[in-house]
């Protein structure tokens, strides 16, 4: 594995671990969604680095990153979930209404989001082998 790939993978793994740790907080669990997004984003950037020898584009858009990673035949359920993470970056980083943010990111919601992120994360990791 290339050095740059290892760096992206370490960052992605750290973000996933932070999401897991944040699940145990009593407040501000909405950060789980943000770090789930970040974990998948950085995993895609690791794949780009390893498979294409290109520098990953500086974007948070998963459609662009999936295209740059040149991943083919992604199962629809995986692709759908990856795309469903995109709003969580903006929604948690630039909230327009903090009350709405708290209502949306319930403990149950972020637990499910983390579980699915972890599954997709492991599935994406296969592309690094």
MIDOSE-1310 file (N, C-alpha, C; in nm, 2 decimals, decimal comma, always signed):
residues 129
xxxx	+0,08/-0,12/+0,00/+0,00/+0,00/+0,00/+0,09/+0,12/+0,00; +0,05/+0,22/-0,08/+0,13/+0,34/-0,09/+0,12/+0,43/+0,04; +0,22/+0,51/+0,06/+0,23/+0,59/+0,18/+0,11/+0,69/+0,19; +0,07/+0,75/+0,08/-0,04/+0,84/+0,08/-0,17/+0,77/+0,11
xxxx	-0,18/+0,65/+0,06/-0,30/+0,57/+0,08/-0,31/+0,54/+0,23; -0,20/+0,50/+0,29/-0,20/+0,47/+0,44/-0,24/+0,59/+0,52; -0,20/+0,71/+0,48/-0,24/+0,83/+0,55/-0,39/+0,85/+0,54; -0,45/+0,84/+0,42/-0,59/+0,85/+0,40/-0,67/+0,75/+0,48
xxxx	-0,62/+0,63/+0,48/-0,68/+0,52/+0,55/-0,68/+0,54/+0,70; -0,56/+0,59/+0,75/-0,56/+0,62/+0,90/-0,65/+0,73/+0,94; -0,66/+0,83/+0,86/-0,76/+0,94/+0,88/-0,90/+0,89/+0,88; -0,93/+0,81/+0,78/-1,07/+0,75/+0,77/-1,10/+0,67/+0,89
xxxx	-1,01/+0,58/+0,93/-1,02/+0,49/+1,05/-1,04/+0,57/+1,17; -0,96/+0,68/+1,19/-0,98/+0,77/+1,31/-1,12/+0,83/+1,31; -1,16/+0,88/+1,20/-1,30/+0,94/+1,19/-1,41/+0,84/+1,23; -1,40/+0,72/+1,18/-1,49/+0,62/+1,22/-1,49/+0,59/+1,37
xxxx	-1,37/+0,58/+1,42/-1,35/+0,55/+1,57/-1,41/+0,67/+1,65; -1,39/+0,79/+1,60/-1,44/+0,91/+1,67/-1,60/+0,91/+1,67; -1,65/+0,87/+1,56/-1,80/+0,86/+1,54/-1,85/+0,76/+1,65; -1,78/+0,64/+1,66/-1,82/+0,54/+1,76/-1,81/+0,60/+1,90
xxxx	-1,71/+0,67/+1,93/-1,69/+0,73/+2,07/-1,80/+0,83/+2,10; -1,84/+0,91/+2,00/-1,94/+1,01/+2,02/-2,08/+0,95/+2,04; -2,10/+0,83/+2,00/-2,23/+0,76/+2,03/-2,26/+0,75/+2,17; -2,16/+0,76/+2,26/-2,17/+0,74/+2,40/-2,19/+0,87/+2,48
xxxx	-2,20/+0,98/+2,40/-2,22/+1,11/+2,46/-2,37/+1,13/+2,49; -2,39/+1,21/+2,59/-2,53/+1,25/+2,62/-2,58/+1,36/+2,54; -2,50/+1,44/+2,48/-2,54/+1,56/+2,41/-2,45/+1,57/+2,28; -2,50/+1,64/+2,19/-2,43/+1,67/+2,06/-2,40/+1,54/+1,98
xxxx	-2,49/+1,45/+1,99/-2,46/+1,32/+1,91/-2,47/+1,34/+1,76; -2,52/+1,46/+1,72/-2,52/+1,49/+1,57/-2,38/+1,49/+1,51; -2,28/+1,50/+1,59/-2,14/+1,50/+1,54/-2,11/+1,36/+1,48; -2,18/+1,26/+1,53/-2,16/+1,12/+1,48/-2,19/+1,12/+1,33
xxxx	-2,29/+1,19/+1,28/-2,32/+1,19/+1,14/-2,21/+1,26/+1,06; -2,16/+1,37/+1,11/-2,05/+1,44/+1,05/-1,93/+1,35/+1,03; -1,89/+1,27/+1,13/-1,77/+1,19/+1,13/-1,80/+1,06/+1,05; -1,92/+1,02/+1,04/-1,95/+0,91/+0,95/-1,93/+0,95/+0,80
xxxx	-1,97/+1,07/+0,77/-1,95/+1,13/+0,64/-1,80/+1,14/+0,61; -1,73/+1,19/+0,71/-1,58/+1,21/+0,69/-1,51/+1,08/+0,67; -1,55/+0,97/+0,74/-1,49/+0,84/+0,73/-1,50/+0,79/+0,59; -1,62/+0,80/+0,54/-1,64/+0,74/+0,40/-1,57/+0,83/+0,30
xxxx	-1,57/+0,96/+0,32/-1,50/+1,05/+0,22/-1,35/+1,02/+0,22; -1,29/+1,00/+0,33/-1,15/+0,98/+0,34/-1,12/+0,83/+0,29; -1,21/+0,74/+0,31/-1,19/+0,61/+0,25/-1,19/+0,61/+0,10; -1,28/+0,69/+0,05/-1,28/+0,70/-0,10/-1,16/+0,77/-0,15
xxxx	-1,11/+0,87/-0,08/-0,98/+0,93/-0,11/-0,86/+0,84/-0,10; -0,87/+0,74/-0,01/-0,76/+0,64/+0,00/-0,77/+0,55/-0,12; -0,89/+0,51/-0,16/-0,90/+0,43/-0,28/-0,85/+0,50/-0,41; -0,89/+0,63/-0,42/-0,84/+0,71/-0,53/-0,69/+0,71/-0,53
xxxx	-0,63/+0,73/-0,42/-0,48/+0,74/-0,41/-0,42/+0,61/-0,45; -0,47/+0,50/-0,40/-0,41/+0,37/-0,42/-0,43/+0,32/-0,57; -0,55/+0,34/-0,62/-0,59/+0,27/-0,75/-0,56/+0,36/-0,87; -0,55/+0,49/-0,85/-0,54/+0,57/-0,97/-0,41/+0,66/-0,98
xxxx	-0,34/+0,66/-0,87/-0,22/+0,75/-0,86/-0,25/+0,89/-0,88; -0,37/+0,93/-0,86/-0,41/+1,07/-0,87/-0,43/+1,13/-0,73; -0,42/+1,26/-0,73/-0,45/+1,33/-0,60/-0,60/+1,34/-0,59; -0,66/+1,30/-0,48/-0,81/+1,31/-0,47/-0,85/+1,46/-0,48
xxxx	-0,96/+1,48/-0,55/-1,01/+1,62/-0,56/-1,05/+1,67/-0,43; -1,03/+1,80/-0,40/-1,07/+1,86/-0,28/-1,22/+1,89/-0,27; -1,30/+1,78/-0,26/-1,45/+1,79/-0,26/-1,50/+1,70/-0,15; -1,63/+1,73/-0,12/-1,70/+1,65/-0,02/-1,81/+1,57/-0,10
xxxx	-1,82/+1,59/-0,23/-1,92/+1,53/-0,31/-1,88/+1,38/-0,35; -1,97/+1,29/-0,30/-1,94/+1,15/-0,32/-1,95/+1,10/-0,46; -2,04/+1,17/-0,54/-2,05/+1,13/-0,68/-1,92/+1,16/-0,75; -1,86/+1,27/-0,73/-1,73/+1,31/-0,79/-1,62/+1,21/-0,74
xxxx	-1,62/+1,18/-0,61/-1,52/+1,10/-0,56/-1,53/+0,95/-0,61; -1,66/+0,90/-0,62/-1,68/+0,77/-0,67/-1,63/+0,76/-0,82; -1,66/+0,87/-0,89/-1,62/+0,87/-1,03/-1,46/+0,87/-1,04; -1,40/+0,95/-0,96/-1,25/+0,96/-0,96/-1,19/+0,83/-0,92
xxxx	-1,26/+0,76/-0,82/-1,21/+0,63/-0,78/-1,22/+0,52/-0,88; -1,30/+0,55/-0,98/-1,32/+0,45/-1,09/-1,37/+0,32/-1,04; -1,46/+0,33/-0,94/-1,53/+0,21/-0,89/-1,65/+0,17/-0,99; -1,65/+0,05/-1,03/-1,75/+0,00/-1,12/-1,84/-0,10/-1,05
xxxx	-1,96/-0,11/-1,09/-2,06/-0,21/-1,04/-2,08/-0,20/-0,89; -2,09/-0,08/-0,84/-2,12/-0,07/-0,70/-2,27/-0,11/-0,68; -2,29/-0,20/-0,58/-2,43/-0,24/-0,55/-2,52/-0,12/-0,52; -2,64/-0,12/-0,57/-2,73/+0,00/-0,55/-2,75/+0,04/-0,41
xxxx	-2,76/-0,06/-0,32/-2,78/-0,03/-0,18/-2,66/+0,04/-0,12; -2,54/+0,00/-0,16/-2,42/+0,07/-0,11/-2,41/+0,21/-0,16; -2,44/+0,23/-0,29/-2,43/+0,36/-0,35/-2,54/+0,45/-0,29; -2,66/+0,40/-0,27/-2,76/+0,48/-0,22/-2,72/+0,53/-0,08
xxxx	-2,67/+0,44/+0,00/-2,63/+0,48/+0,14/-2,51/+0,58/+0,13; -2,42/+0,56/+0,05/-2,31/+0,66/+0,04/-2,36/+0,80/+0,00; -2,45/+0,80/-0,10/-2,51/+0,93/-0,14/-2,59/+0,99/-0,02; -2,66/+0,90/+0,06/-2,74/+0,95/+0,17/-2,66/+1,02/+0,28
xxxx	-2,53/+1,00/+0,28/-2,44/+1,06/+0,38/-2,41/+1,21/+0,34; -2,42/+1,24/+0,21/-2,37/+1,37/+0,17/-2,43/+1,49/+0,24; -2,56/+1,49/+0,27/-2,62/+1,61/+0,34/-2,57/+1,62/+0,48; -2,52/+1,52/+0,54/-2,48/+1,52/+0,68/-2,35/+1,61/+0,70
xxxx	-2,27/+1,62/+0,60/-2,16/+1,71/+0,61/-2,20/+1,86/+0,62; -2,29/+1,90/+0,53/-2,34/+2,04/+0,54/-2,43/+2,06/+0,65; -2,52/+1,97/+0,68/-2,62/+1,98/+0,78/-2,56/+1,99/+0,92; -2,45/+1,92/+0,94/-2,39/+1,93/+1,08/-2,28/+2,04/+1,09
xxxx	-2,22/+2,08/+0,98/-2,12/+2,17/+0,98/-2,17/+2,32/+0,97; -2,28/+2,33/+0,89/-2,34/+2,46/+0,87/-2,49/+2,46/+0,90; -2,53/+2,43/+1,02/-2,67/+2,42/+1,05/-2,74/+2,56/+1,04; -2,85/+2,56/+0,97/-2,93/+2,68/+0,97/-3,02/+2,70/+1,09
xxxx	-3,06/+2,59/+1,14/-3,15/+2,59/+1,26/-3,11/+2,48/+1,36; -3,05/+2,52/+1,47/-2,99/+2,43/+1,57/-3,10/+2,34/+1,63; -3,22/+2,40/+1,65/-3,33/+2,32/+1,71/-3,36/+2,20/+1,61; -3,37/+2,23/+1,49/-3,40/+2,13/+1,39/-3,29/+2,02/+1,38
xxxx	-3,17/+2,07/+1,40/-3,05/+1,98/+1,40/-3,07/+1,88/+1,51; -3,10/+1,93/+1,63/-3,11/+1,84/+1,75/-3,23/+1,74/+1,73; -3,33/+1,78/+1,67/-3,45/+1,69/+1,65/-3,42/+1,59/+1,55; -3,35/+1,62/+1,45/-3,32/+1,52/+1,34/-3,22/+1,42/+1,38
xxxx	-3,11/+1,46/+1,45/-3,00/+1,37/+1,49/-3,03/+1,31/+1,63; -3,13/+1,22/+1,63/-3,16/+1,15/+1,76/-3,05/+1,04/+1,78; -3,05/+0,99/+1,90/-2,96/+0,88/+1,93/-2,98/+0,76/+1,84; -3,11/+0,73/+1,83/-3,15/+0,61/+1,74/-3,10/+0,64/+1,60
xxxx	-3,12/+0,76/+1,54/-3,08/+0,79/+1,41/-2,93/+0,77/+1,39; -2,85/+0,83/+1,48/-2,71/+0,83/+1,46/-2,65/+0,69/+1,49; -2,72/+0,61/+1,57/-2,67/+0,47/+1,59/-2,69/+0,39/+1,47; -2,80/+0,41/+1,40/-2,83/+0,34/+1,27/-2,73/+0,38/+1,17
xxxx	-2,71/+0,51/+1,16/-2,62/+0,57/+1,06/-2,48/+0,52/+1,08; -2,43/+0,51/+1,21/-2,30/+0,46/+1,23/-2,29/+0,31/+1,19; -2,39/+0,23/+1,22/-2,38/+0,09/+1,19/-2,37/+0,07/+1,04; -2,45/+0,14/+0,96/-2,45/+0,13/+0,82/-2,31/+0,19/+0,76
xxxx	-2,26/+0,29/+0,82/-2,14/+0,35/+0,78/-2,03/+0,25/+0,80; -2,02/+0,18/+0,91/-1,92/+0,09/+0,94/-1,93/-0,03/+0,84; -2,04/-0,07/+0,80/-2,06/-0,18/+0,70/-2,00/-0,14/+0,57; -2,04/-0,02/+0,52/-1,99/+0,03/+0,40/-1,84/+0,06/+0,40
xxxx	-1,79/+0,11/+0,51/-1,65/+0,13/+0,53/-1,57/+0,00/+0,51; -1,62/-0,11/+0,57/-1,55/-0,24/+0,56/-1,56/-0,29/+0,41; -1,67/-0,26/+0,35/-1,69/-0,30/+0,21/-1,60/-0,23/+0,12; -1,58/-0,10/+0,14/-1,49/-0,01/+0,06/-1,35/-0,05/+0,08
xxxx	-1,31/-0,10/+0,20/-1,17/-0,14/+0,23/-1,12/-0,24/+0,14; -1,21/-0,33/+0,09/-1,17/-0,44/+0,00/-1,10/-0,38/-0,12; -1,14/-0,26/-0,16/-1,08/-0,20/-0,28/-0,94/-0,16/-0,26; -0,89/-0,16/-0,14/-0,75/-0,13/-0,11/-0,66/-0,25/-0,12
x	-0,71/-0,37/-0,14/-0,63/-0,49/-0,14/-0,59/-0,53/-0,28
